[in-house]
Amino acid sequence: MSRPTIIDVAKRAGVSKSLVSLVMRGAPNVSEEKRQRVLGVAADLGYRPNAVARSLVRQRTNLLGVLLSDLHNPFFAEVIDGIQAEAAERGYRTIIGTGDRVELSEARALDTMLELRTEGLILASPILPMRRIAEASREVPTVLVARGSRSASVDSVANDDTAGAALAVGHLASLGHRRIAHIDGGDGAGSRERRRGYERAMERHGLAGEARVVAGSYTEEGGWKGVRALFSRGRAPSAVFAANDLAAIGTLSALAERGLSVPEDVSVVGYDNTALAAAHHIHLTTVDQPRPEMGRTAVRLVLERLDGKRRAARHLLMPPSLVVRGTTAPPSNAPGKRRSR
């Protein structure tokens, strides 16, 4: 059985094909009586508008492409919540892809989105070089999320990672920790800024001589390996600031394998404040990024360009905040604190 067409709907409803098209687009200049008649017939026939054909006629797809760095990181799921909510409210749909943190795969995903005639691109923590991203921005409005930019053609919305790292160090220092180590995020977006914020905060608190940074990544494995590096040489830390929540989970696992209790023996702070961090059995102290709002803001930035409201790039930094939970406490050698082991 063939699918019903717009002509079938028009004939059954006793109206013109152009009026059916107006109703399907949600045009306001149609009487309510005719709108309900057309919608009723369309529902009875099971008619569904051909989005591809409609986009060719209108020269608009109302489609936004969203490229995620890592589908396994809950941070991006919460950014997507904001993107999809804002896009739906503005009459746009999204297609989502990932490059699995491989530059070539990200480039292919980006090309696919452009081939599908997306009207704008939102790239969440891409590892693509800025040159390639700038090329895409010459075709459609492009926004970076969770990756800072100074580009004149690419908008960005990011968290103030330097300030966020300072919050983590300040919290641990206020508890009395001195041997505060940092497991960094490797080549991940914002990792350099978080490391810089850590180092500056350690110096500001008079702890520059205690600063230790080991290589990691924005993954559980990165946190696990970071702990192995920290405890294989040098004096063991009393607190660890991990580059993100996933790395912090790996840190907790590695510490447990060594028979160390958190926070009695070692305090741990993560970054992102994902739903994972708030889970009762994890209860991770972490730095909060306003993930859904970052996603909503990215959509607004794209649509400002599409609507011709702005040509100059905007680069927004959102302030972080600290969420204190159960993985931080004064060090075991603090006055009045008895060691648990």
C-alpha positions as CSV (number, residue, x, y, z in Angstrom):
1,M,0.0,0.0,0.0
2,S,1.4,3.4,-1.1
3,R,1.9,6.1,1.4
4,P,-0.6,9.0,1.3
5,T,0.6,12.2,-0.3
6,I,-0.2,15.8,0.2
7,I,-2.5,15.6,-2.9
8,D,-4.5,12.8,-1.2
9,V,-5.0,15.0,1.9
10,A,-6.0,18.1,-0.2
11,K,-8.6,16.1,-2.2
12,R,-10.1,14.5,0.9
13,A,-10.2,17.8,2.8
14,G,-11.5,19.7,-0.2
15,V,-8.7,22.3,-0.1
16,S,-5.8,23.3,-2.2
17,K,-2.4,21.6,-1.9
18,S,-0.8,24.9,-0.9
19,L,-3.2,25.2,2.0
20,V,-2.3,21.8,3.3
21,S,1.4,22.8,3.1
22,L,0.6,25.9,5.1
23,V,-1.1,23.9,7.8
24,M,1.7,21.4,8.0
25,R,4.2,24.2,8.4
26,G,2.2,25.6,11.3
27,A,1.5,28.9,9.4
28,P,-0.6,31.3,11.4
29,N,-2.6,32.7,8.5
30,V,-5.0,29.7,8.2
31,S,-8.5,29.7,9.7
32,E,-8.9,27.3,12.6
33,E,-11.8,25.5,10.9
34,K,-9.6,24.6,7.9
35,R,-6.6,23.8,10.1
36,Q,-8.6,21.2,12.1
37,R,-10.1,19.8,8.9
38,V,-6.7,19.3,7.3
39,L,-5.1,17.9,10.4
40,G,-8.1,15.5,10.9
41,V,-7.8,14.1,7.3
42,A,-4.0,13.8,7.6
43,A,-4.4,11.8,10.8
44,D,-7.1,9.5,9.2
45,L,-4.9,8.9,6.2
46,G,-1.7,8.5,8.2
47,Y,0.0,11.3,6.2
48,R,3.4,12.4,7.2
49,P,5.1,15.4,5.6
50,N,8.2,14.7,3.6
51,A,10.8,16.7,5.5
52,V,13.5,16.4,2.8
53,A,11.2,17.6,0.0
54,R,9.9,20.4,2.2
55,S,13.4,21.5,3.0
56,L,14.3,21.7,-0.7
57,V,11.3,23.9,-1.4
58,R,11.8,26.2,1.6
59,Q,15.7,26.1,1.5
60,R,15.5,25.4,5.3
61,T,15.9,22.1,7.1
62,N,15.3,23.4,10.7
63,L,18.0,20.8,11.6
64,L,21.0,21.3,13.9
65,G,24.0,19.0,14.0
66,V,25.4,18.1,17.4
67,L,28.9,16.5,17.6
68,L,29.8,14.9,21.0
69,S,33.3,14.1,22.1
70,D,32.4,11.0,24.1
71,L,29.0,9.3,24.3
72,H,30.1,7.4,27.4
73,N,30.6,10.6,29.5
74,P,27.4,11.6,31.3
75,F,28.5,15.2,31.1
76,F,27.5,15.2,27.4
77,A,24.1,13.6,28.0
78,E,23.2,16.5,30.3
79,V,24.4,19.1,27.8
80,I,22.2,17.3,25.2
81,D,19.2,17.7,27.5
82,G,19.6,21.4,27.2
83,I,20.3,21.4,23.5
84,Q,17.2,19.4,22.6
85,A,14.9,21.2,24.9
86,E,15.9,24.6,23.5
87,A,15.9,23.4,19.9
88,A,12.4,21.9,20.3
89,E,11.0,25.1,21.8
90,R,12.4,27.0,18.8
91,G,11.0,24.6,16.2
92,Y,14.3,22.8,15.4
93,R,15.4,19.2,15.4
94,T,18.8,17.7,16.1
95,I,21.0,15.0,14.7
96,I,23.7,13.7,17.0
97,G,27.0,12.1,16.2
98,T,30.3,11.3,17.8
99,G,33.9,10.8,16.7
100,D,34.8,8.8,19.8
101,R,37.7,11.2,20.5
102,V,39.4,10.3,17.2
103,E,40.2,13.3,15.0
104,L,39.5,11.5,11.7
105,S,36.2,10.2,12.9
106,E,35.1,13.6,14.1
107,A,36.0,15.1,10.8
108,R,33.9,12.5,9.0
109,A,30.9,13.1,11.3
110,L,31.2,16.8,10.7
111,D,31.2,16.3,7.0
112,T,28.1,14.1,7.2
113,M,26.2,16.7,9.1
114,L,27.1,19.4,6.5
115,E,26.0,17.0,3.7
116,L,22.6,16.6,5.5
117,R,22.2,20.3,5.2
118,T,22.1,21.1,8.9
119,E,21.6,24.8,9.5
120,G,24.0,25.0,12.4
121,L,26.6,23.0,14.2
122,I,27.1,22.6,18.0
123,L,30.4,20.9,18.7
124,A,30.8,19.6,22.3
125,S,34.5,19.3,23.4
126,P,35.8,18.4,19.9
127,I,39.5,17.5,19.4
128,L,39.4,18.8,15.8
129,P,41.9,21.5,15.1
130,M,40.5,25.0,15.1
131,R,41.4,25.4,11.4
132,R,38.9,22.6,10.5
133,I,36.2,24.0,12.8
134,A,36.6,27.5,11.2
135,E,36.2,26.0,7.8
136,A,32.8,24.6,8.9
137,S,31.8,27.9,10.3
138,R,32.1,29.4,6.8
139,E,29.2,27.2,5.7
140,V,26.9,27.3,8.8
141,P,26.9,29.0,12.2
142,T,29.1,26.9,14.5
143,V,29.3,26.9,18.3
144,L,31.8,25.2,20.6
145,V,30.6,23.9,23.9
146,A,33.0,23.2,26.8
147,R,35.9,24.3,24.7
148,G,37.1,27.9,24.8
149,S,37.8,29.9,21.6
150,R,39.0,33.2,20.5
151,S,38.0,32.7,16.9
152,A,36.4,35.6,15.1
153,S,34.0,33.2,13.3
154,V,33.2,30.5,15.8
155,D,31.0,31.1,18.9
156,S,31.7,29.3,22.2
157,V,30.2,28.7,25.5
158,A,32.4,27.2,28.2
159,N,32.9,26.9,31.9
160,D,35.6,29.0,33.6
161,D,37.8,25.9,34.1
162,T,40.6,28.0,35.7
163,A,38.2,29.3,38.3
164,G,36.7,25.8,38.8
165,A,40.1,24.3,39.6
166,A,40.8,27.0,42.1
167,L,37.5,26.2,43.9
168,A,38.7,22.6,44.2
169,V,42.1,23.5,45.5
170,G,40.7,26.1,47.8
171,H,38.2,23.7,49.4
172,L,40.9,21.1,50.0
173,A,43.3,23.7,51.4
174,S,40.6,25.0,53.8
175,L,40.3,21.4,55.2
176,G,44.0,21.4,56.0
177,H,45.3,19.5,53.1
178,R,48.8,20.4,51.8
179,R,49.8,17.4,49.6
180,I,47.1,18.0,47.0
181,A,47.8,16.3,43.7
182,H,46.2,16.7,40.3
183,I,45.4,14.0,37.7
184,D,45.0,16.0,34.5
185,G,42.7,15.5,31.5
186,G,45.3,14.9,28.9
187,D,44.3,16.5,25.6
188,G,40.7,17.0,26.6
189,A,39.0,20.3,26.2
190,G,39.5,22.5,29.2
191,S,42.2,20.2,30.6
192,R,45.0,22.8,30.2
193,E,42.9,25.5,31.9
194,R,42.1,23.2,34.9
195,R,45.8,22.3,35.3
196,R,46.7,26.0,35.1
197,G,44.0,26.8,37.7
198,Y,45.3,24.1,40.0
199,E,48.9,25.3,39.8
200,R,48.0,28.9,40.3
201,A,45.8,28.1,43.3
202,M,48.5,25.9,44.9
203,E,50.9,28.8,44.6
204,R,48.2,31.2,46.0
205,H,47.7,29.0,49.1
206,G,51.5,28.8,49.7
207,L,51.6,25.2,48.5
208,A,53.6,25.5,45.2
209,G,56.3,23.2,46.6
210,E,53.6,20.5,47.2
211,A,52.1,20.6,43.7
212,R,52.2,17.4,41.7
213,V,50.5,16.8,38.4
214,V,50.4,13.4,36.7
215,A,49.1,12.6,33.2
216,G,45.5,11.3,32.9
217,S,42.5,11.6,30.7
218,Y,38.8,12.3,31.0
219,T,38.1,8.6,31.6
220,E,38.0,6.1,34.5
221,E,41.1,4.5,33.2
222,G,42.8,8.0,33.2
223,G,42.0,8.4,36.9
224,W,43.1,4.8,37.7
225,K,46.5,5.2,36.0
226,G,46.9,8.6,37.6
227,V,46.7,7.1,41.1
228,R,49.2,4.4,40.1
229,A,51.6,7.1,39.0
230,L,51.1,9.2,42.2
231,F,51.8,6.3,44.5
232,S,54.6,4.7,42.5
233,R,57.0,7.5,43.4
234,G,57.3,10.5,45.7
235,R,55.3,11.2,48.8
236,A,51.7,10.0,48.7
237,P,49.1,12.8,48.5
238,S,46.4,13.3,51.1
239,A,44.0,14.7,48.5
240,V,43.5,14.3,44.7
241,F,41.8,16.7,42.4
242,A,40.8,14.7,39.3
243,A,40.2,16.4,35.9
244,N,36.6,15.2,35.7
245,D,34.0,13.0,37.4
246,L,34.9,9.9,35.3
247,A,38.5,10.3,36.2
248,A,37.5,10.7,39.8
249,I,35.6,7.4,39.7
250,G,38.7,5.7,38.4
251,T,40.6,7.4,41.2
252,L,38.2,6.0,43.8
253,S,38.6,2.5,42.4
254,A,42.4,2.7,42.4
255,L,42.5,4.0,45.9
256,A,40.2,1.2,47.1
257,E,42.4,-1.4,45.4
258,R,45.3,-0.1,47.5
259,G,43.2,-0.5,50.7
260,L,42.8,3.3,51.2
261,S,39.6,4.8,52.5
262,V,38.0,7.9,51.1
263,P,37.9,10.4,52.6
264,E,39.6,9.0,55.8
265,D,42.9,8.4,54.1
266,V,42.6,10.4,50.9
267,S,40.1,13.1,49.8
268,V,39.0,13.2,46.2
269,V,37.4,16.0,44.2
270,G,36.0,15.6,40.6
271,Y,34.8,18.1,38.0
272,D,31.4,18.4,36.1
273,N,28.9,17.4,38.8
274,T,27.3,14.8,36.6
275,A,24.4,12.6,37.8
276,L,27.1,10.0,38.4
277,A,28.7,12.2,41.0
278,A,25.4,12.6,42.9
279,A,24.8,8.8,43.1
280,H,24.3,7.8,46.7
281,H,27.1,5.2,46.7
282,I,29.6,7.6,45.2
283,H,28.6,11.0,46.7
284,L,31.5,12.8,45.1
285,T,32.6,16.3,45.9
286,T,32.9,18.0,42.6
287,V,32.9,21.3,40.6
288,D,29.6,22.0,39.0
289,Q,29.2,23.2,35.4
290,P,25.7,24.2,34.4
291,R,25.5,21.5,31.7
292,P,21.9,21.9,30.5
293,E,22.2,25.7,30.4
294,M,25.4,25.5,28.4
295,G,23.4,23.4,25.9
296,R,20.5,25.8,25.7
297,T,22.9,28.8,25.3
298,A,24.7,27.0,22.4
299,V,21.3,26.8,20.6
300,R,20.6,30.4,21.2
301,L,24.0,31.4,19.8
302,V,23.4,29.4,16.6
303,L,19.9,30.9,16.1
304,E,21.1,34.5,16.7
305,R,23.4,34.0,13.7
306,L,20.7,32.2,11.6
307,D,18.2,35.0,12.3
308,G,20.7,37.6,11.2
309,K,20.8,39.3,14.7
310,R,24.6,39.1,15.0
311,R,27.7,38.7,12.9
312,A,30.6,39.0,15.4
313,A,31.5,36.0,17.4
314,R,30.6,35.7,21.1
315,H,32.7,33.8,23.7
316,L,30.8,33.1,26.9
317,L,32.4,31.8,30.2
318,M,29.9,30.4,32.7
319,P,30.9,30.6,36.4
320,P,31.5,27.2,38.2
321,S,30.4,26.4,41.7
322,L,31.6,23.8,44.3
323,V,29.3,20.9,45.4
324,V,30.6,19.4,48.6
325,R,29.6,15.8,49.3
326,G,31.2,12.8,51.1
327,T,34.6,12.3,49.4
328,T,36.4,15.2,51.1
329,A,37.3,15.7,54.8
330,P,40.3,17.0,56.8
331,P,43.5,15.0,56.4
332,S,44.1,12.1,58.8
333,N,47.0,14.0,60.5
334,A,44.8,17.0,61.2
335,P,44.6,18.1,64.9
336,G,41.8,16.2,66.7
337,K,41.3,13.7,63.9
338,R,42.0,10.1,64.6
339,R,43.4,7.9,61.8
340,S,40.9,5.2,60.8
341,R,43.4,2.4,60.2
